[in-house]
Amino acid sequence: AHKLVYQCNKADPDYWRAILFSVGEMLRKYGDDIQLVVVCIGPGIHILAKKPERPVPKKIRERVSSLAAYGVAFHACGNTMKSLGWSKDGLLDFAQVVPVGADDLMRLQEQGFAYISW
């Protein structure tokens, strides 16, 4: 099976669209034969917030939820959350909190995940 991790670290709707489009394309191409993870760090974490402090277009929110429903894992950086004063309750239900986003990226690569950064 294939394994791919994306880094999402910007609060920009065009950036989010590009990443989510790529995730969707990989899911379409490989189906059940791929594990996909999106690690959200810094400003990128806003796509996982129930009430984001930066604007997240409705279509982006819907796309994130749809991809999660198809098994894409979304990880939220715990350090970023601390710096923003956020708790797990403020995240969408499917978001998984990891202690440190950069460490998560490293660990996943050590487990054989290919790494994509935009």
C-alpha positions in Angstrom: 0.0 0.0 0.0 1.1 3.6 -0.6 1.5 6.1 2.1 1.5 9.9 1.7 1.7 12.8 4.1 1.0 16.4 3.2 2.1 19.4 5.2 -0.5 22.2 5.5 1.0 25.3 7.1 -0.7 28.3 5.5 -4.0 30.1 5.9 -4.8 30.7 2.3 -7.9 29.4 0.5 -6.0 28.9 -2.8 -3.3 26.9 -1.0 -5.9 24.8 0.8 -7.8 24.1 -2.5 -4.5 22.9 -4.1 -3.6 20.6 -1.3 -7.2 19.2 -0.9 -7.4 18.7 -4.7 -4.2 16.7 -4.7 -5.3 14.6 -1.8 -8.6 13.9 -3.6 -6.8 13.0 -6.8 -4.5 10.5 -4.9 -7.6 9.0 -3.2 -9.3 8.6 -6.6 -6.3 7.1 -8.2 -5.4 4.6 -5.4 -8.6 4.1 -3.4 -8.1 1.7 -0.6 -4.5 1.2 -1.6 -3.3 4.5 0.0 -3.0 5.9 3.4 -3.3 9.7 3.4 -2.5 12.1 6.2 -2.6 15.9 6.2 -0.6 17.5 9.1 -1.8 21.0 9.9 0.8 23.3 11.4 0.7 27.0 12.2 -1.9 28.9 10.2 -2.9 25.7 8.3 -4.6 24.5 11.5 -7.6 26.8 10.8 -9.1 24.3 8.3 -9.6 22.0 11.3 -11.3 24.5 13.6 -15.0 24.5 14.4 -14.8 28.3 14.6 -11.7 29.3 12.7 -10.1 32.7 13.5 -9.2 33.1 9.8 -11.8 32.8 7.1 -12.3 29.3 5.8 -14.6 29.1 2.8 -17.6 26.8 3.1 -16.5 24.6 0.2 -13.1 24.1 1.8 -14.7 23.0 5.1 -17.0 20.6 3.1 -14.0 19.2 1.2 -12.1 18.6 4.4 -15.1 16.8 6.0 -15.7 14.7 2.8 -12.0 13.6 2.6 -12.1 12.7 6.3 -15.2 10.6 5.7 -13.2 8.7 3.0 -10.5 7.9 5.5 -8.0 10.8 5.1 -6.4 11.5 8.5 -6.1 15.2 9.5 -3.6 15.9 12.3 -3.5 19.1 14.2 -0.2 20.4 15.8 -0.6 20.5 19.5 2.1 23.3 19.8 0.1 25.5 17.4 -3.0 24.8 19.4 -1.3 25.8 22.6 0.0 29.1 21.1 -3.6 29.9 20.0 -5.1 28.9 23.3 -7.2 26.2 21.6 -8.4 22.9 23.0 -9.4 19.6 21.2 -13.0 20.7 21.7 -12.5 23.5 19.3 -11.5 21.2 16.5 -13.7 19.3 14.0 -14.5 15.8 15.5 -12.3 13.8 13.1 -9.2 15.9 13.7 -6.4 14.1 15.7 -4.1 16.2 17.9 -0.4 15.4 17.7 2.0 16.9 20.2 4.3 18.5 17.6 3.5 18.8 13.9 7.1 18.7 12.8 7.7 15.6 14.8 4.6 14.0 13.3 6.0 14.7 9.8 9.3 13.1 10.7 7.8 10.1 12.4 5.4 9.4 9.4 8.4 9.7 7.0 10.3 7.2 9.1 7.3 4.9 8.8 7.5 5.0 5.0 5.2 7.9 4.2 6.2 10.0 1.2 6.2 13.7 2.1 4.6 16.5 0.1 4.9 20.2 1.0 3.3 23.0 -0.9 
